[in-house]
Amino acid sequence: MTGAPMSAAALAGVPAGVQAQGVWVGRRQLFVRFAGEAETATMYTSAALVREIERQLSRSKYHSISIGGRDPLANQAFLIAALEAAKPPVPVMLDTDGQRPETLKTLAPFLALAQVTIESWVPDATLANVIETIRESANARCAHALVLCPRDDTSDGQVLRVIEQAHGASADTQVVIHPPSPSGDQPMLDRRWASLLDQVMATHADTRLALRLPPPAGLR
């Protein structure tokens, strides 16, 4: 371990679960979840997180580690200190909302995948940061993905526009679209989404449709 600072952060926990969405949907992961305002939080030093990661990885098999929750990149120094010390033997994925693109350069060496997830839809100023996060990930030579979770009232034009911008930032972006989950009276996906995929792939070939996993199996 180097002289990285032993900072602390508020975590909602380090639970085991199944990734609900994105490139690694369905994979069993160890989740490092930063606490939101309404969640019960426990303060971890980076050393305590290292011990917890090592303990859990020694007891069970995981495909990867997922770093997510509320604004994980606000805790950049904490994450770097922990990952530098732990040197986990499984891939590490960052799941972020893309609002701190400037942090990717220093964190990227510890990541196997930087995944930017857009829940519902976002204003243009927020979207600009999402696209910059994708660009920074590509510049850092870190595999990167854009995960879109549109609602029924999200227009095809909105989806196409953001994917065109992501393609402009990096043609290597993996794009996953999670349509709204079918309801009981609509057991199959609406044909709209297959038609939309056809349009999207004319711009960005590495795009796929997938359903999100529901909780609790889909713990994120």
PLY file of the C-alpha trace (Angstrom):
ply
format ascii 1.0
element vertex 220
property float x
property float y
property float z
element edge 219
property int vertex1
property int vertex2
end_header
0.00 0.00 0.00
1.18 3.56 -0.69
0.70 6.66 1.37
-2.87 7.28 0.18
-5.00 9.01 2.84
-7.13 6.84 5.12
-10.26 8.92 4.58
-13.77 7.94 5.61
-17.14 7.77 3.88
-20.77 7.04 4.73
-21.85 3.70 3.24
-25.27 2.09 3.19
-23.44 -1.22 3.40
-21.33 -3.72 1.50
-23.98 -6.31 0.60
-23.92 -9.21 -1.81
-26.49 -9.09 -4.59
-27.30 -9.51 -8.26
-26.72 -6.60 -10.64
-30.10 -5.29 -11.74
-29.12 -3.40 -14.87
-26.49 -2.52 -17.37
-23.70 -4.47 -19.04
-23.31 -6.96 -16.18
-27.01 -7.45 -15.42
-27.55 -10.80 -13.71
-24.00 -11.03 -12.37
-23.45 -11.78 -8.68
-21.61 -8.83 -7.24
-20.32 -7.36 -4.02
-21.85 -3.89 -3.76
-20.07 -0.93 -2.20
-23.05 1.39 -1.76
-22.68 5.02 -0.74
-25.58 6.13 1.43
-28.34 8.42 0.25
-29.94 11.06 2.44
-32.80 8.80 3.60
-30.64 5.71 4.17
-29.05 4.47 7.36
-25.33 5.05 6.99
-22.26 3.56 8.60
-18.95 5.40 8.51
-16.15 3.33 7.00
-12.52 4.25 6.83
-10.80 3.06 3.67
-8.95 0.48 5.81
-12.26 -0.84 7.18
-13.63 -1.16 3.65
-10.51 -3.08 2.60
-11.03 -5.53 5.47
-14.72 -5.99 4.58
-13.96 -6.59 0.89
-11.25 -9.12 1.75
-13.53 -10.88 4.26
-16.40 -11.27 1.83
-14.27 -12.28 -1.14
-12.65 -14.99 0.98
-16.03 -16.46 1.94
-17.90 -16.53 -1.36
-17.53 -16.23 -5.14
-18.39 -13.03 -6.97
-18.17 -12.00 -10.58
-17.18 -8.45 -9.66
-17.45 -5.51 -7.28
-19.97 -2.75 -8.01
-19.35 0.75 -6.64
-22.54 2.76 -6.62
-25.20 4.40 -4.52
-25.47 8.15 -4.01
-22.70 10.14 -5.71
-19.82 7.66 -5.29
-17.37 9.90 -7.13
-17.70 12.52 -4.40
-15.53 10.10 -2.41
-12.69 9.77 -4.89
-9.81 9.81 -2.36
-11.60 7.23 -0.19
-12.12 4.89 -3.16
-8.58 5.21 -4.46
-7.12 4.50 -1.01
-9.33 1.42 -0.56
-8.85 -0.05 -4.05
-5.12 0.62 -4.04
-4.79 -1.29 -0.76
-7.28 -4.10 -1.49
-6.13 -4.90 -5.03
-9.30 -7.02 -5.43
-8.90 -10.19 -7.51
-12.24 -9.60 -9.28
-13.15 -6.78 -11.71
-14.41 -3.50 -10.28
-17.31 -1.64 -11.86
-18.31 1.96 -11.18
-22.03 2.74 -11.57
-22.44 6.51 -11.63
-24.84 9.21 -12.78
-21.98 10.85 -14.68
-21.93 14.16 -12.85
-18.22 14.23 -11.90
-16.35 13.56 -15.15
-13.16 15.16 -13.84
-12.66 12.27 -11.38
-12.43 9.50 -13.99
-8.79 10.06 -14.93
-7.43 9.14 -11.50
-9.97 6.42 -10.68
-9.91 4.65 -14.07
-6.76 2.56 -13.39
-8.70 0.68 -10.70
-11.79 0.02 -12.85
-12.72 -2.68 -15.33
-15.91 -0.81 -16.33
-17.27 2.71 -15.90
-21.05 2.58 -16.31
-23.10 5.76 -16.56
-26.76 5.18 -15.73
-29.52 7.63 -16.63
-32.65 7.00 -14.58
-35.73 8.47 -16.29
-34.43 11.58 -18.10
-32.14 14.51 -17.39
-31.82 18.18 -18.42
-29.27 19.27 -21.01
-26.73 20.55 -18.47
-26.74 17.20 -16.69
-26.54 15.33 -19.97
-23.42 17.30 -20.94
-21.65 15.87 -17.87
-22.81 12.36 -18.77
-21.28 12.66 -22.24
-18.07 14.14 -20.80
-17.83 11.21 -18.37
-18.00 8.81 -21.31
-15.31 10.80 -23.13
-13.06 10.84 -20.07
-13.48 7.08 -19.61
-12.52 6.49 -23.23
-9.49 8.79 -22.91
-8.41 6.83 -19.83
-8.73 3.57 -21.80
-11.35 2.24 -19.38
-14.23 0.16 -20.76
-17.37 2.28 -20.57
-21.12 1.95 -20.91
-24.24 4.08 -21.10
-27.36 2.62 -19.48
-30.69 4.25 -20.32
-33.86 3.64 -18.29
-36.56 5.51 -20.23
-40.17 5.72 -19.13
-43.21 5.23 -21.31
-43.39 8.99 -21.81
-39.73 9.30 -22.87
-39.70 10.05 -26.58
-37.73 8.08 -29.16
-36.08 11.34 -30.14
-34.71 11.82 -26.63
-33.20 8.33 -26.62
-31.73 8.72 -30.09
-30.23 12.09 -29.25
-28.32 10.93 -26.19
-27.02 7.84 -27.96
-25.83 9.96 -30.90
-23.95 12.19 -28.43
-22.46 9.18 -26.64
-21.33 7.77 -29.98
-19.69 11.10 -30.79
-17.81 10.96 -27.48
-16.72 7.34 -27.98
-17.68 4.80 -30.62
-16.65 2.09 -28.12
-19.47 2.91 -25.71
-21.58 -0.12 -24.77
-25.21 1.04 -24.72
-27.95 -0.79 -22.83
-31.59 0.31 -23.00
-33.89 -0.95 -20.25
-37.50 -0.37 -21.37
-40.17 -0.08 -18.68
-40.89 -3.53 -17.29
-44.00 -5.18 -18.76
-47.04 -5.16 -16.48
-49.42 -8.01 -15.80
-51.76 -6.98 -18.62
-48.80 -6.38 -20.95
-46.66 -9.51 -20.59
-44.37 -8.72 -23.52
-42.35 -5.70 -24.56
-44.15 -3.19 -26.74
-43.05 -3.34 -30.38
-42.00 0.27 -30.02
-38.75 -0.78 -28.39
-37.77 -3.19 -31.16
-38.44 -0.44 -33.68
-36.40 2.02 -31.62
-33.50 -0.44 -31.44
-33.54 -0.69 -35.23
-33.20 3.11 -35.48
-30.53 3.34 -32.79
-28.31 0.68 -34.34
-28.06 2.73 -37.51
-26.12 5.21 -35.38
-24.49 2.99 -32.76
-24.21 -0.73 -33.41
-23.24 -1.78 -29.87
-26.71 -1.25 -28.42
-28.92 -3.83 -26.76
-32.35 -4.08 -25.11
-32.64 -5.83 -21.75
-35.13 -5.99 -18.91
-34.06 -4.89 -15.46
-34.18 -7.41 -12.63
-36.63 -6.56 -9.85
-35.62 -6.45 -6.17
-34.58 -8.18 -4.02
-32.62 -10.28 -6.55
-31.71 -7.13 -8.36
-30.11 -5.39 -5.39
-27.96 -2.50 -6.62
0 1
1 2
2 3
3 4
4 5
5 6
6 7
7 8
8 9
9 10
10 11
11 12
12 13
13 14
14 15
15 16
16 17
17 18
18 19
19 20
20 21
21 22
22 23
23 24
24 25
25 26
26 27
27 28
28 29
29 30
30 31
31 32
32 33
33 34
34 35
35 36
36 37
37 38
38 39
39 40
40 41
41 42
42 43
43 44
44 45
45 46
46 47
47 48
48 49
49 50
50 51
51 52
52 53
53 54
54 55
55 56
56 57
57 58
58 59
59 60
60 61
61 62
62 63
63 64
64 65
65 66
66 67
67 68
68 69
69 70
70 71
71 72
72 73
73 74
74 75
75 76
76 77
77 78
78 79
79 80
80 81
81 82
82 83
83 84
84 85
85 86
86 87
87 88
88 89
89 90
90 91
91 92
92 93
93 94
94 95
95 96
96 97
97 98
98 99
99 100
100 101
101 102
102 103
103 104
104 105
105 106
106 107
107 108
108 109
109 110
110 111
111 112
112 113
113 114
114 115
115 116
116 117
117 118
118 119
119 120
120 121
121 122
122 123
123 124
124 125
125 126
126 127
127 128
128 129
129 130
130 131
131 132
132 133
133 134
134 135
135 136
136 137
137 138
138 139
139 140
140 141
141 142
142 143
143 144
144 145
145 146
146 147
147 148
148 149
149 150
150 151
151 152
152 153
153 154
154 155
155 156
156 157
157 158
158 159
159 160
160 161
161 162
162 163
163 164
164 165
165 166
166 167
167 168
168 169
169 170
170 171
171 172
172 173
173 174
174 175
175 176
176 177
177 178
178 179
179 180
180 181
181 182
182 183
183 184
184 185
185 186
186 187
187 188
188 189
189 190
190 191
191 192
192 193
193 194
194 195
195 196
196 197
197 198
198 199
199 200
200 201
201 202
202 203
203 204
204 205
205 206
206 207
207 208
208 209
209 210
210 211
211 212
212 213
213 214
214 215
215 216
216 217
217 218
218 219
